[in-house]
Amino acid sequence: MLHRSIVAALLLTAGSACKAGDDALAPRDHDQGMETSAVAPLSGTVSTLLGRSTFSPSTQAFTVKRTSGSWNIEIGAKPGLDLAVQSIDFPAGSESGWHRHPGPVFIQVVQGTITFYEADDQGGCYTVIRSAGEGYLDAGDHAHQARNETSAPAQNIVTYFAPPGAALRINRPKPAGCPF
């Protein structure tokens, strides 16, 4: 029931547009869309896919618009989109490994503290720290990783917006300007 509430909340609070056509996004049946490789191994995290659904037939555009007072949202994708929700447990000292995503990812830190390392367009790296109750929007277009640099466990609930059938994770090598 938790993941349904999260999905409903995100559909009311998040906007996104996804595009298809990147050959690196091919789905892999054996891992339910979570691509893995020796390039960026996971180090101690435990991921559980809570659910994944395709919205709109793959040949039609998907659009939702909503206005409530001065607040408004628009979600659109062509053709359609997959929405996936995953729980990721981060024991003390664990990390996700370097990767990116085919579309935006809304991350809720629900336990502990996570440090996100993000590569930028200039070859550098910056950090963003989020604790329980805080969210983080990962646009998915740069290599990044999440690390639990504390001595306590942490957990994220992650909602992916992706092209229908695409792998949710695309492993990447460590960027030159990043420390880990």
N, C-alpha and C positions, 0 to 999 in steps of 0.2 A: 504494500500500500504506500510506503514511503516514496518509492520511485514514481508512482502515478501522481502524487502530489507535487513532486519536483518538476515533472514534465509539464503539468498543468500550469504551475507558477512560471516556468520559463517561457511557455507559449504566450503568456500574458505580458511578460516583461522583456523579451528579447527580440531583436530584429536581425534578419540575416538574408543574404542572397548567396547561393552556391552555384558553381558552374561545373559541368562535366567536361570530359575530354582529355584528362591527363592519364596517359597509359600507366603511370606509376601507381594508380589508384585501384588496380584490379583486385577484386575481393578474393579472399582465400578461404575456402570452405572449412578447412581443418582448424582455423583459429577464430572463427566467427568475426572476421573483419579486423582482427588485431594483428597486424603484420609484425613479424619479428625477424631479426637477423643478427649476425655477429658484429655488425657495424656499431650498434648501440644497445648492448644488452641491458636488460632490467637487472637491478641489483637489490634484491630483497623485497620488492613490492609484491603485493598480491592483488590481482584485478579480478573483479566479478562483473560480467556483463549482466545487467538487470533486465534489459529489454532493448529491442531494436525494431522499428517499424518504418515502412515506406508510406509517405503521404503523397497522394495524387498519382494517377497513372504516369508512367515514365514518358509518355508522349505529349503530356499537357503541362502547362505552367501551373504552379501552385502559388496562390496569393491569399493572404489574410490581412485585413485592415481593421483596426479598432480604435475608436476615439472615446475617451471618457473625460469630459471636462477639458482641461488644458493638456492632459496626457494623451499620447497616441503612439501606436505601434503599427509597423508594417513588416510582414514576413513574406518574402517572395523567393521562389526558386524556379529554375527552368532546366530541365523538366523534372519537377517534383523534388523531394528531398527525403533522406533517411534521418530519423531522430533516434539516437541511441543513448542510453543511460548506463553508466558504469560506476561501481564503487571501487576505489583504489585504497588499500591499506598500506601505510608507510611505517614499518617498524623504525625505531631509532636508527639513524645512520643510513637509511636506504635511499635510493634514487630511481628515477624513471628511465634514465638513459636519454641520450639526445634523439630528438624526433621532431616531426611537424605533423600537421593534420590537413586533410583536404578542404576543410571548412572551419568556421568558428567553433570554439569550444567554451562553454560556460562552466566554470569550476567553482564549486562550493567547498570551502574547507569546513568540515563539520566536527573535526577533532584535531587538537594540536596545532602546530605551526609548520608551514611549508615555505621554502624559499624557491622561487622560480628564477631560473637563469635564462635570459632571452638574448639571442644573437640579434644584431641590428644590421642595417644596410651598409654601414661603414666598416664592417669587420670587427666591431667591438661587441661588448657584452654588458648587460645591466641586470640588476637583481630587483625582484619584487617580493616582499615578504607578506604573507597573509596568515592570519590565525583563525581559529574556530569562529564561525559566524560571519566571516568575510568572504566575498566572492572575487573572482579574477576572470577577466575575459581574455582568452587566448585567440587571436585572430587566425592562428594556424599557418600563417605564411612564412614564418621564420623558424629556424631550428631552436629548440629550447629543451630544458629539462626541469623536473621538479625534484627537490631534495628535502628530506627531513634531517635537518642539521641539529636537532635537539636530542635529548636523552629520553623523551617520551614518545609514544606512538602518535601517529596522525592519520587522518582519513579524509579523502576527497570524494564528493559525489560529482561526477563529470557528465555533462550533457553535450553530445556531439551533434552538429548539423553537418550533413555530408551528402554528396551526390548519391543517388540510389545505388546500392550494392558496393560502394567504394570501401576500401580498407580504411579503418579509422585512424590508424597510426602509420606513419612513413618514417622509418628509422633514418637518421642522418649522422654523419661523423661530427665529432666535437669541433666547433668553430675555433679558428686560430686565436681569436681574441677573448676566449672564455677560459676561466681557470680550471674547470673540471671537465 
